[in-house]
Amino acid sequence: MVVGFIGLGVMGVPMASNLLSAGHELVVHRVKERSQRLLEQGAVAADSPRAVAERSEIVVLMLPDTPDVDAVLFGEDGVAAGLATGSLVVDMSSISPVETVEFARRIAEAGSDYVDAPVSGGEVGARDAALTIFVGGEDGPVARAMPLLEAMGQRITHIGGVGAGQTAKVANQVIVAQTIQAVAEGLALARAAGVDPAVVRESLTGGFASSRILELHGQRMLDDAFDPGFRIRLHRKDLALAQQAARHHGVSLPGTETVAGQMDAALQRDLGELDHSALIRLIGGEDA
């Protein structure tokens, strides 16, 4: 299968590499030093998103944000202009669920299908082809995309129609953000009370408060080790997507608003490039 891949960043390069390893032909755009190895693996470079689409059966996107996807799809020399009838766009970026539905409508008008498939698992998951993938789209296009998704991920769930994958990813980010905040507050309270937070964390792993975040991010907080796995700046972007979706659907997300405010405060203190577990630095008078 000839696959186009646009978005060769920290996540995109290993994801594209895994597609090549699975035997797919790959057409890429904007090859830089980090992505040079894809050409060595056999990928072919094209000079525009349109050119990528013209040479591909399926085009995969892995871009930073909603405006980037909009520009790559519908801008000058964009993907939409190069799609042959019956092509498929698989957007693996984490973007607005609301805008995703509109993008899919416009791609359908051009005679092609659209699947949203945002991921969780970070750079390590991308490298190891172990990503969790949340999939939205109609059954036929999803089935067509599945061999590609299986080359990049392990836990792949077809959530529902177009936009459902992005909605699930946003829900994931809402839950993760509030759980990190809860762990930070619990450990900060223990420390302020003169109780060893490491012992408190260990005791909590046997009860209902136990979670991967308590285990992993809690340890980061204890070690004051905030080299980024997932940056506060990027998580704040995801919460903005949740806030947009909540407004669109008339839902109140008070906990999300609170943590978004904490992240805004972190950005004001120039903590945005730290791991999101660094939210503990905003509690109890802690500072960078």
Secondary structure, 3 states (H helix, E strand, C coil): CEEEEECCCCCHHHHHHHHHHCCCEEEEECCCHHHHHHHHHCCEEECCHHHHHHCCCEEEECCCCHHHHHHHHHCCCCHHHHCCCCCEEEECCCCCHHHHHHHHHHHHHCCCEEEECCEECHHHHHHCCCEEEEEECCHHHHHHHHHHHHHHEEEEEEEECCCHHHHHHHHHHHHHHHHHHHHHHHHHHHHHCCCCHHHHHHHHCCCCCCCHHHHHHHHHHHHCCCCCCCEHHHHHHHHHHHHHHHHHHCCCCHHHHHHHHHHHHHHHCCCCCCEHHHHHHHCCCCCC
